[in-house]
Amino acid sequence: MTSNSGRPSRGRFAPTPSGRMHLGNASTALLAWLQLRAAGGAMVLRMEDLDRARCKPAYAELLIEEMRWLGLDWDEGPDIGGACGPYTQSERDERYREAIARLRGDGWLYSCYCSRAELLQMANAPHGLASEGAPVRCGCRELSPEERERRERIKAPSLHFAMPERDIGFRDGIAGERSFRSAGDFAVVRADGVVGYQLAVVVDDLAMGITDVLRGWDLLDSTPRQLALFEALGATAPRYAHGPLWLGDDGSRLSKRHGSVSLSELRAESVKAEEIVGLIAWATGLIPKPEAAKPAELIPVWSPEKVAQEAIRLPGDWMERLR
């Protein structure tokens, strides 16, 4: 598999090191790895640690350890380096500021003086985007210079990206054809100066030459915003695919009440890596029953058409099925 531009495929797994790796993270990592390895592509590991209050180096170290324990490897990353480093977002701020300056100079950005509460009151943000901003423009873009100056004396502004007012469609590698109405303007820099996720991930994917992105279903409706950013930066976007979410048998997100869901807990209970890999492959639709397997053994059966589009509900006896 090559990219739309004819370049060799490059993918990435880009976790947030704010906690222990759980089954949902492991599922995304395995599917992304299989997609690239089946195509003979390169795999990049990137730590998305912009939220410094929640992200801890210890979690990043544990994540690397547990990915290797699962049998996953990568060609570039924070532990082994590479030509596109650094591979930790907190070390890439200069690149984000360069992109912000370009977008601002091209007229894509404007100062917003609204509080987050005010933005959320204007409309109900669509699922998955609530933390990014409201799905309508707030009016700050049309403020006069005098009004901007007055408001800036009261509150430091955030910088918002002006989404084009049109449908944005794309073909998802798992979900198929998708089209979204403009997902609303959103912050690329918060009022406290922290760069927003949507911008950072686009700048990083562009700088690292990422051609294929496989990530969780909860990020599907973020895709139009990222496509718009790639377009504004004059760049070709990667191909996207979104793997299924993991739920307990009651339909809620996996948590401790559904059993040991972190890899650390499962390892402490002497569960083998091959058993977890087999469980993920079965639950996502790659194999017909949960059988122990190493990631490399699943490369021949990889097919995005097999991957479940519906959320995965683990049965109540899922831990027994690991045995």
N, C-alpha and C positions, 0 to 999 in steps of 0.2 A: 504494500500500500504506500502510495506517495500522496503528498498534499496536492491541493488544487493548483499550486504553482509549479508542481513537478519536483519539489524538494523531498528528500527522504522524510518520513514521518517522525515527528517528535511529540511526545506526550508528557504529561506531568501528573504527579500526585501532590497536592498543595494543602496539607492539613493546617489547622490552627492548634498550636501546642498549648491548649488551655485546660487540658485534662487528660485522663488516661484513654488510650485507644480502645474503642468498643467495636462490637460486631458490625455496626453500620459503617464505621470508618474502614474497617478491614475489608468489607465487601467492596467499597468504592476503590480502595487501593488494589485489590486483586483484579477487579474488572478492568481498571485502567491499565494495569500491568499486562494482562492477557491481550488486550487490544493492541498494544504496542509490540509485544514480543511475538505475537502471531504474524504481525506485518514486518518483522525484522527492524522495527523502529527503535529510537533511543528514548530512554525514560529519564525524566528529571524529577528530583525531589526538592520541593521548595517549602520553607516554613513561613506561613502567613501570620506573623506575630505583631501586627500593627497595634493591637489592643494590649499594650504593655502591662496594664493592670491585671489582666487575666492570664496572659501567656508567661510561662516559666521555662527557663532553660532545661530544668530537670524533666519536664514533660517532653520537650523536644528530644532529649537524649533517650528517654524511655521509648518514644515512638520509633526512633531509628532502630533501637534494639529489638522491639517487637515485630517490626516489619521484616527484619532479617530472620528472626525466629520463625516467621510464617513461611520463609523461603522466597521472599521478594527481594530483588536487587534493583539498582538504578545506575545510570551512567554518569550522572552529574548530581551534585547535592552539597549540602552544607558540611558534610563529613568528609567528602572526597574531592570537593572543588570541581572545577570545570571552566570552560572558556566563557561562560555567560554569567559567572558569579558577580557579587555574592548571592547566595541562595537563601538568604534570610531577609524578609522584607524590611525589618527595622534597620538594615544596613544599606537600603537602596533609596533613601529619601531624595538624594540629589537628582536621580532619574525622574522621580515623580514631579519634582519642582520644575524640571525642564519641560515636561509634558504639560503641566499646568500653565506655564508661561506661553507655550505655543497655542493652547486652546483659548487662552484669554486674548491673545493677540489676534486670533482668527474670529473672535466674537462669539464663542460658544459658551462662555461663562459670565455669570453676573453675581453680584453680592446679594445675599439674602439676610434679612435682619429678623426674620420670624424665629420664634422659639420652636422647639420640637413639638411641644404641646399644641401650639397654634397651627402648625402644619398638619398634625393628625386630626385636628378638629375640622379642617376644611373638607376632608373626604376620607372615606375608609380606604386605607392603603391595601392593595391586593396582597394575598398570602405570599409570604417570603420577602416582601419588600417593606414591611412596616418600619424596620429600623433604618431604612434608607431615605425615607421622606414621603411626602404625600403625592398622590397620582395626578395632581393638578397644579398649575402655576399659581403662586401666591400673590403676584402683583409686584413683587420687589423689582422685577426686571424693568418695569415701566416707571420707576420712581425718578423724579427730577434730581439733578445734581444737588440742589439745596436740601431736598428731603433726605437724600442719602447721607449727606454730611451731618444733618441733624440726628438721624438714627444712629450713625456711627459713634456719636458722642455718648449714646446711651448703651449700645450693645455692639460688641465685635461681631462682624458678619461672618457667615459661612459662604463658601463659593459653590454655586450651583451650576450644573450643566443643563443647557436648554435642549430638551429632547425635541426632535422633529415631530411635527403634528401629522403623523401618517402611520398606517399599519406597518409593522416590521415582521416579516416572515422569514423562516429558515427551515431547513430539513434537519431534524434531530436524528442522530444515528440509531437511537432506540425508540424514541417517541414518535418518529415520523414527521410529517408536515405540521408546522405550528405557525400561528400568526397571532400577534399581540397588537392591540391598539397602543399608542404611545403610553409607556409606563410612567409618565410624569417626570418632571425635572427632579434632580437629586443632587445631594451634596458630594462634591469631589474633595472638598476640604472643610472640615468642621470648624466651628467658631473657635475652638481651642487650638487650631492649627494641625490637627491630626488628619492625615490623608485618608480619604474614604476607600473602602474595599473595592468598589466598582472600578475606580481609576487605577488603583494599584495593581489589580489582577490583569487589567488590559495592558498596562505598561510593561509588566513583567512577562506576560505571554508574548508580547511583541519583541521585547529585547532578547528573550530566550529562544526565539524561533519556533514557538509551539504551534504545531499544525493540527493537533487533535486533542480535544479535552473531553474526558469522561469523568463526570462528577455526580453528586447526588441530585435526586429529583427535586429537592427543595430549592435548588438554584435554577430550575428551568425558567422561571419567570424573570430572572435577572438577565437572561441572555439578550433580550432586545436592548437593554441599556448598554451592555458591553459591545454589541454589534454597532450601535450608534457611536460609541467612543472610537472604535476602530475606524469607522468611516470618517469621523472628524479628524482623526490623525493621519488619514490618507493611507491606511494599511489594510491588508487582507486579514479577515478574522479566521480563527481556527474553525475546524468542523467540531460541532458539539454533539455529545451524547449524554443522556442523563439516566443513571441507574436507579433502581427502586429504593424507596425508604424502607426501613425495618421497624415493624411494630410488634407489640405483644399480642397474645391471643384475644385481648380485650379491645384491640384497635388503637391503643395509646402507644406513644413512643416507648421504646425499650427502656426499662429502668430496673432498679434492684428488685422490685416486686415480681419481675419476670424471671429472676434467677441471676446468675453471675454473667453480666453482659460485657464486662471489660476483659481484655485479653489478660491483664495482670491477674484478675481473679480466677480465670479459667486455667491459667498456667499454674497458679497456686494449688488448684484442685487436680493437678496432674493430667489435665486434658492435653493431648498432643496437637501440635500445629497442623499435622495432616488431617486430623479430625475436624478442626475448625475450617480449613480450606475446603474439605469435602462438603461440610454443612452449607457453606456459602455457595458453592457451585450448585448444589441441589436446590437451595432456596431461591436462587436467582434464575434457575431454569436451564443451566448448562448440562446437568447430568440428571438421570431419572430418579436416583435415590441417593441418600447421604452416605457416601463411601469415602473413607480416608484417601486423600490424594495430595500430592505435591503440586505446587503451581505449574511447574514445567510439564507435568503429565496432562494438564488441562489445555495446553496450547492447541493440540489437534482438534479439540471439540469446541473451540471458541467460535461463536457466531453472534453478532449483535441481535440478529433476528430471534434468537432463543431467549434473550434476557427479558425478564418480566417487566411489563409496563405498570402493573398494579403494585401497590405497596405490599410488602411481604409480611404476612401475619404468621409469626412462629407459633406452632402448636404448643399447648401447655406442657407437653412432654419432650420439648426440644432438646433439653440437656441429656435425657436418656438416649436420644437418637445419636448423640455424639459417640456413643460406645459401640 
